[in-house]
Amino acid sequence: MGFIAPRRALIAIAAWLPFFLLWTSVAMSPGTVTLGEALVGALISMGSAGALSILVWWTCKRWPWPSGFRIRYSSRQDRRRSIAS
């Protein structure tokens, strides 16, 4: 039971590693950025994206989508959408 958290962390790292490497290689492709700068930029970008994804996951867990069509929910979303735009 004590190995669940490290196992999840390893899964998360394995999931984000390809994006991290892709971001680093794209940053280095013009030739104006050093490897160190590209790694720091990728670490900041992927770290903030990972933190945002955890926040979205917790939010969706806290307030799930309704399981069917509800006119009250849809009208509330339409009002919020019109206010935001």
Buried (B, 14 or more C-beta within 10 A) or exposed (E): EEEEEEEEEEEEEEEBEEBBEEBBEEBBEEEEBEEEEBBBBBEEBBEEBBEEEEEEEEEEEEEEEEEEEEEEEEEEEEEEEEEEE
